[in-house]
């Protein structure tokens, strides 16, 4: 059996930071929010000032999404 390659994500880093700081369980989510709140507030203030929602300018460049079947329709495979 081949060893499984694991990739680290933000959750891994936050849990490692939580443990290094000796914080209680559940603190990793709070650390994530603490880092994000200033950006969320800045966006909210900008939207309130401009009177409109901020929309990303990026265009999706991936494959077209598969159509969902109509309600009650049976899919034959």
Secondary structure, DSSP 8 states (H G I E B T S, - for coil): ---------HHHHHHHHHHHHT--TTHHHHHHHHHHHHHHHHHHHHHHHHTS---------S--------TT-----
